[in-house]
Amino acid sequence: MVRNDSPEYLAGLLHELRQLPRETEWVEFKCNNANPEEIGEYISALANSAALCGKVNAYVVWGIDNDSHDLVGTTFCPSKAKKGNEELENWLLRLLQPRIHFRFIEFEFDGKHVSMIEIPCAAHQPVQFQGIEYIRVGSYKKKLKDHQEKERALWRVFDVTPFEQQVAVERLAPADVLQLLDYPAYFKLLNVPLPENRDAILSRLADDRMIQTHQGGHWDILNLGAILFASDLSRFKHLERKAVRVVEYDGEGRVRTKREHQGHMGYAAGFEGLIGFLKGMLPENEVIGEALRKSVPMYPELAIRELVANVIIHQDFTVTGAGPMVEVFDGRLEITNPGEPLMDTRRFLDTPPQSRNEALASFLRRIGICEERGSGVDKVVFQTELYQLPAPLFEVAGGQTRAVLFAHKAFAEMDKADRVRACYLHACLQYVQRKQMTNTTLRERFGIEEKNRAQVSRVISDAVETGMIRPYNPESESRRHASYVPYWA
């Protein structure tokens, strides 16, 4: 089928795919090569590789140069293509086993035509085309039977059902499904008209793996549907503690609680309400600009949105009795999720995202709550620099992952750890933008005048001594004009 998405979503998806490395096993770029047999083989290979890589979808993209990833455009229109007298889509579906519901996507970008096939990952068994199973090895398409180690690994993946596809509640009447799920929010967030009848609503939810059919005309609600669109999470007993909890304390410790809010809606349905509640709770500062007094938030809203989305997506659902939490103290905001991260906290800003919950992340990206390409932490660091706040802190404690935003502090009020952390994250942010940190850029980040450059030089020396940054050119003799990069660069 041809899929209709918003131009903004398609532009964002194309941008994310173009940022990927050349040898990506779940994406293939082409210009105009549209051989039907080759397309069928790629669907098999990419579906199987997506499952092996833990991705929800794989893509074939026409109109992008395979080597440079430059936009070149394509003349290939899959919706009009045929194999003999048969439409290409029907021909491909007939020869795929099992039949996976891939989707054609066509759109114009920067005046050039782009075509895609969005391919769901293989589930339960490898996908075959014309009776043969394919896999990607680096950037090459190979027969799966010739790579037994990948075949064994693929079957191990099928043996583990991800949390999102486990059943939350089974054997429900259609009316009960629609009562338990906030289905109007699903269609509103996807910017899709609400279908006129119940069967069409259920069919669309099933297409997105929110629910699945059960025997005798009944339905199961899957964890993905419940955690995203529950009207009330307390009606799903094993998910009740996964609701986002917000606690405001009196002072800097957890001794006195001022107020507490326990969310009850699914993450997607309740996200904007949660952010609105937090905005109303958080203090504001009054500043005078151009003779007018105005209030500005103590913490950047964009940073809060990104961090809340991150704790939702990256939590470990196997940890029972705990869920995402937002804690508001005098002078700081802590956002915590159960489970330890899949990567070093020092590499959050630059490392491609790794999520335990790929289907959850994929859907939240579709509705604009998060981005899978890993730019969320970049935005958090950028926003804290723009507001000239202390650098955010990312830490692991007691089997939980915590992000901390700090209220404004003058440079003189920051301790050595605050300054070194800010220096390191600034170097990371510069590096991912293909720049290097210098005394000048760090002074601008701290809002320090040129005459006090020695203060920043001391911070840079401390960061070098602790091993967080290193000189970009160790042979340079001029410290005044030296530039620096993160230790891992």
N, C-alpha and C positions, 0 to 999 in steps of 0.2 A: 504494500500500500504506500501511497505518497503521504508523508507526514507534514503537517502544517504547524510550524513553531514560530514564535515571535522572532523578528529580525535580530533583536538584542541577544536572545538565547543562541541563535545560530552563529552570530558573529563571535560570541564568547566561546562557544564550542570549537569553532574553527581556530580561534587564537590559541586555545589550550592545546589542540592537537598539533599545531605547527611548532609549539615550543618543545615538543618531545624530542628525544634523541633520534638519530637516524635509524638505528637498529632497534625498533620497538616491535615486539612480537604480536601486539594486538591492534596495530594500525598499519595500513598500506596506502601509500600515496601514488597516484597515477595522473597522467595528463589526459590522453585520449584512448588508451588501450582498453577496449571494451569487449574482448572475446568472451562469449557466454560461458564456454567450458572453463576458462580461467577464472571467471567471476565465481562460478560454482565451487571450484577448488579453493579459492580464497575464503569463501564463506565458511567452508568446513574447517580450514586451517585456522582462521582467526577466531571462530567460535570456540574451538578446542584450546587455543592458546590463551584466550581471555579467561577461560576457566582455570587454566594452569597458573596464570598470573594474578588471579583473584580479582579480575575486572568484571563488572556487570555487563558491559557492552564492548564490542570491537567495531572498527570502522574501516571501510574502504573509501578513500576520498579522491575524487577526480578533480583536477584543476590546480594541483599543488605539485611543484617539482620535487621529485623524490630525494634529491641530494641537498638542495639548498632550502627546501621548504618554502620557496617563493611562490606567491600567487601568480599563476599563469592562465587560469581559466580553462574550460573544457567545452567541447562540442557534444559530449556524451550526455544524453537525457534518458535515464533508465526508465522513466514512465512511458516513453515512446518506443523503447527498444523491443525488438522481437527476435526470436529464434525460429527461423522458418516463418510459418504463419501464426505462431503462438506467441503471446505476450511473454516477455522475458521473465517477469515475476512468476507467472504460472509455471513456466518451464523449469525454473530453478526450484520452486517448491516441490514439484513433482519428483525431482531427482535427489532431493535432500532427505536423509533419514537420520533421526526423526525430523519432522517438519518444524523448523524453528521460524518464528514470526519476525523475520528481518523487515526493515522498513527503508524505503527510498526517501531521500531528502534532497530537494533541489532548491537553490536560491541564488540570488545575485549578490556579490560582495565586491565593493570597489569597482563596479562596472564590469565585473567578469562573472561568468556562470560557473557555479560549483555544484557538483553532485556528490552524494554520499550514500553508502549503505550502512545503516546502523544494525549491528548483528548481536543478538543476545548471546551470552556465554552458554556453552554446552552445559547441560544438567543431566545427571544420572547416567549418561552414556556419551561416547564421542559422536560427533556429527559426521556423517558420511555424505559424499557426493558421488553419485553413480557407483555406489557400493564400496567406495574407497575412503578411508579416514586420512585426513591430512593434518599437519601441524606446522608451526613456524619454528625454524631454527635460526635465531638471529633475524636477518631480514629475508631469509629464503624459505620457500614453501616446499615441504617434504612429505613423503608418505609416513604416516605414524608408525606403521609396522616396522619401518627401517630404523626407528629410534626407540628401542624398547625401554630405555630409562625414562623417557618422557611419557611413554604409554603407561608405565607402572605409576609414575607420579600423578598422571591424570586420573587414573582409577582411584588412587588414594584421595584425591580431591572429591571425587563423587561419593566417597564413603562418608564424608563429613557434610552434613546439611547446615548451612549458615543459620545463625540466629534469626535473621529476618524471614527466612522461609519455613521456620518451624510454626506449628499451629498454636495460636493463642486460645481460640475457642472453636470447638468443632460442632458439626451437625446442627446448624441454625437454620431456621426458616428465613426466607428472604426478608420479611418485614423486620425480623430481629437484627439482621445484619445492618440494615439501614438505621435502626434505632441506636445501635452501639457505635456506629461510625458517623462522624461529621462529614458526610459525603458532599454537601453543598460547598464546604471549604475546599475539598479536593478539586472540584471543577473550577471554583473561583481562582484558586492559586495557579492553576494551569491555564487560566484564561480561556476555558473551553465552555461552550453553552451547556447548561444542565439538560440532559436528555429528558424526553417527555414521558418515558415509561420506565418502570422499575427494572425490567430485564436489561434494558440498555445501560442503566446505571451499574448494575451488577457486572455486566460484561466488561465495561470499561475498567472497573476496579480490578477485575480478574486479569485483564491484559497487563496491568501494572503490578501484578503479583501482590496485591493487597489482600485478596481473598482467593479461594479456590473452590471448585465444585466438590460436593460430597454426594454420596449415593442418595437416591430417592428424592432428588430435587432440593436437597439441603446444601448448605455452604459452610466452609471453614473460614474464619478470619485468621490470617497469618500475622505473625509478630510485626511485620513491616506495616501492615495496615493499622494495627492497634496502636503501635508506638507513635505513628505519625498522625492518625486521625481519630483516635478515641474521643468520643464525646465526654467520657469520664473514665480515666485510667483505673480508678478504684474498682471498676467492674471487670477488670482483667487482673486477677489476684496476683499473678507472678510479675506483673508490670507496675503494680501500684506504687512501689518504692522507687520506680524509675522516673517519676514525675520530678520536674525541676523544683527545688526548694530554695526559697530566698529568705535569709535571716539578716536583720539589722540589729547591731549591737550598740550599746551605750558605752563609748570609750574605745580603747584599742585592744581589749581582750574579749573573751567569750563569757565573762562572768554575768553580765546583765544584758538581757535581751529586750530590745525596744518593741520589735514586732516581727512577725514571721508569716510567710505566705507559702502554702503548699499548692503547687499547680495541679490541675486535674485533667487538662486537655492534652491530646496528642501534641507532639512537638511541632509539626507543621501547622496544625490548626491553631495552636496557641502561641506561636512564636511572637507575633507582633504585639499581642496582649502582654506577654512577658516583658518584652523590651519597653513597652509603654509604662508598665508598673515600675520597672527599675528606674526609668527616667524620672518618674514622679517621686521616687524615694531618695535618689541621690542629691546631695547638696549642690548648690551653684555658687559661683563667685561673682561679685559685682565689680565691673571694671568701668573706667571712664574713657571713652573714645570720642574725639571730636566734640567735646563738651557735653556729651550725652552719657548718662549712666545706663548700663545694660547688664543683664545677667548672662553668664556663660556657664555651661556645664563644667563641673570639676573634672570629669573624665570624658574623653571623646566618645560620642555615641557609636561611631563606626568601629572603634576598638572593642567596645562592649559587645556589639553585635557579632563580630568575628569570634571573640573568645567564647561567648555563649554557644554559638554554632559549633565551635570546635569541641567543647566538652560533651555536647549532645552526640556528635558524630563519632568521636574517638573513644568513648567509654567502653569498658569491658562488661558486656551484659551477663557474663558468667559469674560476675561478683554479685552475690545475693545480698539483700538487705541494705543496699546503698545505691544512690543515684546522683545525678548532677546537683551541685549546690553552688549558690551565689551568696557570699557573706560580705556585708557592708560594715566596715569599721570606721572610726574617726581616722582619716588619713590614708586609707587603703581599701581596695576592693579585691577579694579573693574568689576565684572561680575554679571549682574543683570537680573532677570526674573520677569515678572508680576505675581502677586499673592503671598499670604502669604503661608508659608510652612505648611504641615499637621502635623508637630511635632515641639517640642522645638528645636531651633537652637543649644542649648548646647548638644543635643543628636544626632546630625547628624552622629557622628563617630560610635556609637555603636548600634543604633536602626535599626531593619530591615526596608528596604525601603518601603515607602508608596507613590504611584504615582497616580496622577489624570488620567494619560494617559497610561494605562497598555499596550494597543496594540502598542503604539509608543515605549515604553520602551522595550517590548518584541522583536520587530523587530530590534531595534538598538543593542540589545544584540546579536542577531543572526549574525549580520555583524561585531561584535567586537568593536563597538563604546562605549558601556557601559556594566556594569554588574548589573544585577537585585538584586544580593544578598547584595548590599549595601556596597561594599568595596571601592567605589570611594573616599569618604572622608578620609578613612584610608590611601589611597595612597597619597592624597594631603598632609596630615599631615606628613607622612613618608618622602615625598620628601622635604618638607620645613625644616625638621630636618636634612636630609642628606646634604642639601645646607647651613645649619645653618642660615636660614632666620628667621625673626620674624614669630610667629605663624599666620596662616590665621585667618581672622575675618569673622564670619557669623552673619548677622544681618537682621532685618526686618524694613523697613522704607517706609512710604507712600503706604502701600499695595503691596510692592515689596520685594523680597528676594535677598539679595546681599552677594556675597563672595568677599573678598578682599585679594589679595596677596601683600606682602610688599617686597621692595628691601632690600638688606642686610643692617643690622645695627649691630654695635658692641654691646656687652652686656651693656656697659656703656652708650650707646645712647638710650637704650630702657627705656620707662617709666614703672611705676609700673603696669599699665594695660597690657602692652605688655608682661611683665615677668609673671604675674599671668596667663594670657591666655595661654602662652606657657607651663607653668607648668601644667595647667589643661589638655590641649590636649595631652601632653606627658603622663600624668597619664592614660588618656583614651586609648591611643595607647598601652601602656604597658598592661593595663587590658584586652583588647580584644585579646592580645597575651598570656594571662594567666600568666602574670608577674605583679610585683608591681614596682612602681616608688620608687627610693631611691635618696639620695643626689648624689651618684655616677652616676646613669643613667642620672640625670638632668644636672650634670656638663658636661657629655659627650655631651648631647644635645646642651648646650650653648658653648661648647669648652672652658671650664674653668679649670684651673689647680687645683690639689689637695690642694695646699697651700691657695687657695681662696675659699675653701668650705664654709666658713662663709657667703659669698655673696649668695650662693645658699640656704643655710639654711634660710636666710632672706626671699627669694622668697617663699620657702615652707611655712614658718610661715604666710606670707601674704595670700597665697592661702587657708590655713586652716582657717584663720580669716574671709575671705570672703565667706567661705562655699563651695568652689569649690572642695576641696579634703578633705580627712579625713585619720587618721592613720589606717593602715591595722589591727594592733593589738593595741588597745588603752591601754591595760594593760602593754605593754612593757615599761620598764623604761629607756632604752638606746635610746636617741634621735640620737646618732651618727649612729646607725645601723637600725634606724626606716625605715619602708616602708609605702607607701601611695597608696590609690586608689581614684577614683572619688567619689564625694558625693553620687551618685546614686548606687554605687556598693554594 
